[in-house]
Amino acid sequence: MERAFWDRMVGWKQGGEKKLALLLDPDRIGETTWALLDALGQHPPDLLLVGGSLLVQGQIDACIRSARQNCPAPIFLFPGSAMHVSPL
C-alpha cells in the first residue's frame, strides 16, 4: 500500500470520517457488475477491494482491468489465498 494512501486512511479514522469501500468478487461477476463498473467513474467509492474466497472462474484480471479503466479509486487485492494474487 502506498504510504500516502495509508496516511489518508489514518486521517479519515482520526477525523471520524465515513468512507465507502466496494468489494468486487470476480466469481460473482455478471451483467449487473459490469454495468456497475462502467458507472463507477461518475460516482466512485473511496477504494475498491477485489477478491473472493474461491476465484474459480479466472476473471480477476478482467475485473481489475475494468475497474482501473472506469474508477479513479485505489484498488486493493482482497485475496482468499496466495493463488488469487494478480500481477495487474
Secondary structure, DSSP 4 states (H G I P E B T S, - for coil): --HHHHHHHHHHHHHT----EEEE-GGG--HHHHHHHHHTTTS--SEEEE--S---S--HHHHHHHHHHH--S-EEE--SSGGG----
